[in-house]
Amino acid sequence: MTLRILVVGAGISGLAAARGLRVAGFRPDVVEELPASMLPGAGIHLPGNATRALRQLGLDAPLRPLGDLIFRQLFLDSTGEPLFELDAAALWAGVGESRALSRADLQQVLLTGVGGEVRYDTAVRDLEISDGVAKVEFSDGRMQEYDLVVGADGRRSTIRTKSELGGPAVPTGQIVYRSVVNGGPRISDWTSLLGRRSSFTVMPMGSRRLYCYADETVDEGQPNPADPEKRLRELFGDFGGPVPAILDAIEKVQVARTDEVMLERWSTGPVLLVGDAAHATAPTLAQGAAMAFEDAVVLGEVLRATPDDIPAALAAFEARRKPRCEHVRAQTHERDNARDVAPALRDPMLRRRGREMFGDQFRELVGPM
């Protein structure tokens, strides 16, 4: 059976979903409302289960030359003194390597796997479900029918709204700051310094570049800072370790609010949500891309198994993916709650039990998806 499939979104989730469908023998259409020139900035950390899924999608070879491998994760207090460390290589042994790289480089890897044209500057204006078919109107006025529409259009998903699967994403109370630093201090490990309701994380991402990710927990209603770079220096100006040298080298800072998506169901009729459109969380565990890649693998598998029964395939997808994504959400909340404990209580606890506590958050993800 030849299925007419539309993937909405050409970010990480959408390109991965298109690749998963291609591997399974389908030829989806892919549309993206942004122009092709809008490449993502900043960097990304891919844990072992993310690179395992990319291997299953046949994209491990082009990924290998990019970025830097992450062998250890170091957790420090705000002065730069050790709290504990995780052996990332041992944790993900037999699963996949951990790697940090540019988001733009990852985007190019995913684009090589689509196997067809991505229609940029093309939004979904309307979506109607009738007799098991999705009728889609695009922003250029074209109308087309599909047997399956995959909403991979992120936290602010248009497809989620138009299919009435859920409303807006819910704020988590965190503001995040991202920057790529050239010419900063030499750092070979993923390193995170924990402050008071804040953290500063840095990792090597290849070509002498560092990816910096910092966050703070804020009260409800507090606006984003007008000057993100100034706020970053205020928050972390008294931190120790590598932070002072990194702050000296920072030139540009991106700021954003984090939010999460919690839905009772991810599909209705011939419409399915994947990635952040279905199950976004705060990026604390670096599992957003990993869950999107795993979604792509499983989507291809369930459709290949029952291509003539879309509802059964989508039900099978949710049954396999929901428990795992809910586990990631629960562990993200646990990590964030531990981070926000007062340092006088948190730091001694993490020195005693941090390796066990934080390591256990990934144990279930080492297993098959």
C-alpha angles and dihedrals in degrees: 000000000000109000122205102222130179123195112199112205132037100210124105095297097043096047091046091050090050089051093049090052092048091052088052091054102261129123108215127189112236124204132181126187094210123076120261090247092068099096116174119255131211125039140279138219116221114197122206096274090055093054090044090057091047088053089053088051089053094245102112096098097061089043095056100078093048132093126339132300117245113219100163137029113209122199116198136176119246092273092055096255115141121263099172141306136231121218097225093182092056094041093056097033110144091012108070143298122272114238139178119205145146116293088223090056091049090049090055092050090052092047090057089060099051093083094204145049123301110214105219125193087036120124130181106248097180140003126197127180116209130161092347093307129109114224109202128194115198128208091254090060097255119138124207138169124226136187089213134018116195112202105209095152100122139240093329092047118181090196091055090055098042093048090047092233093132149329133249123327115266119241115244095205095250131120114201131202122201131188141162112219125203120198096011126138119308108264123173101175136060099257129189127184116200120213134168105309087333142082138193118208128185133177138171114257102180135273092057090296126134126208112215123195120178132171143181133197111235137186119264113276096021107139127230112269115266090222108037095183092053091047091049090055091047092051098045105022092109095046119114134209114057095336099094092053091046093050089051090055099043114111105167133025129194117206130199143156119245121226139169137225120221117180134173090219136010100206142048122181108317095346124098131179120213137177119004091348087068108027114007118168136175108286094243096120095036089237101128096094091036092056090047092052091047090049088054093052094047094044091057092047097050094045092048089051096050110014092155094056111053096174091053091048093050091047089052090049093054093045091055100039107036099069092050094048091046088052089055091050093050093048091047090055090047093051092047092048091050091049091053095054111111108274092236088065100027101051098055089046092052092048089056102037110005097108091052095042098047095035091055090057089072100040096095091048091058088068124078119293 
